[in-house]
Amino acid sequence: MIDIADRPEIAPELRLVPHAFRRTFGRPAAGVWYAPGVLNLLGGAVKVHAKWGAIVAGDQRDDGRLELVSVNRPTERALLPSDDVPAWAAGLQATGGATLMCSVDLPQGSGLAAGEALRTAVGLALRDLAGSSHEEPEAAELDLPGQRLLVVDTRIRRPQPQVERPYVRDTDDLGAALTAYHSVQDPDPEQDAVVRAALAAGARGASTLVDPPGRPAVALVDADLVPAVKKAITKAVEVPPRYLTITPASFKTEALR
């Protein structure tokens, strides 16, 4: 069987991680799994999947331990269960034995729930390697013609947890719902500045995103207004943010073996 890392029909980004696994452990990976980043709108009531996410490659081990290595931080290995876990692997649990090489496109706290994507990809790998069946989650389908979701990573990271306040949605208008959600939260001043600038520049709605340890935000924007909204936000804050523009669509998890 051809090693996944050498199969030309597979997307380059999916070949990169099993290639790193082979280089690190001296053997081919048994499979590679992908899970998209998740944009949790309105406290997770609406979930939109993005094209950026997490990829893991690896094989099964027979001692019940979960060994994790990061493509981006190869010296920070995790062997679970353990109380000493690097920050990028926080929240992962050993529910089966495997050795996995992990790659996450986005840093934690950037607004697309990088940790959630990694947990999903690792969970898919553990279930497949154990021979269990599972259903792949579907992305949220939003009817937003000509509109974009502009994710704003303020680059701010704070150790204090950001507590999410309850919100009850009372409108089908997503833009109005985002702004109403923001109004009941306790945003970081930088998040509030982003939301105010986006709305002033013509966004249909905007809100805080709760994605610790970051302080990101999101705005629903007509496609032709995206450059103007970005410019307004950048002028309103001290540190130039990073932006991700999402066209709502369906992205599914993938598994290759």
C-alpha positions, 0 to 999 in steps of 0.5 A, a space after each residue: 500500500 502506498 504511504 498516504 504521504 506519497 499519494 499525489 491525489 491527496 491535497 498537499 496539506 493533508 500529505 504534509 502531516 503524515 510526512 512529518 509523522 514518518 520523518 519523526 517516527 520512521 514509519 508510515 501513518 495508518 491514517 490522516 484526519 481533518 476537522 474544520 475550525 468552528 466559528 461559534 456564533 451566538 454562544 454556539 447556537 449557530 456553528 459555521 465551519 471554516 476551511 482552516 482547521 486541524 489535521 492529525 496523522 498517526 497509528 494505534 498503540 497497544 498501551 492505552 496511552 495517547 502520544 501527541 506531537 505538534 508539527 509546529 512545536 515538535 519538542 513539546 510532546 504530550 503523553 496522556 493521561 498526564 498532568 503535564 500537558 503543553 498548552 496546545 494540547 490542553 483539553 485533550 483526553 486519552 480515550 484510546 491508545 494512539 500516536 498522533 502528529 498534529 497540525 492546527 492552522 490557527 492559534 488558540 484564541 483567534 476566533 475559530 475554536 482551534 482547540 475544538 477543531 483539534 479535539 474533534 480531529 483527535 476524536 475521529 482518529 481514536 474512533 477510527 483506529 479503534 474500529 468504532 463507527 461515527 457520524 460526521 458532523 455537518 456544518 451550519 447552512 446559512 442563507 447569506 447571499 452576498 454576505 461574509 463573516 469577518 473574523 477579527 483576531 485582535 491578537 490579544 491573549 489574556 489569562 483571565 477566563 472570559 465568562 459568557 452571559 446567557 443570551 436568548 435569540 428573538 430574531 431570525 436576522 443574524 446581523 441583529 442577533 449578533 449585535 444583541 448578543 454582544 450587548 448582553 456580554 461583558 466584552 474586552 474593551 478591544 472587542 467592543 472597539 471592533 464591534 463599534 467600528 464595524 457597525 459604524 462602517 456598515 456591518 449588518 451586525 457584530 459581536 464578541 467571540 468567546 474563544 479563550 485565551 483570545 479576545 476576538 470578534 466577528 462581523 456580518 458584512 456585505 461582500 463589497 463592504 469588507 475592505 471598508 470595514 477592515 479599514 475602520 476596525 484597524 483605525 479603531 484599535 491600537 494593535 492591527 488585527 488579523 482578519 479571516 473572511 468566511 463565505 458560509 458554506 458546508 465543510 465536513 470532517 475528513 478521514 483518509 486511510 
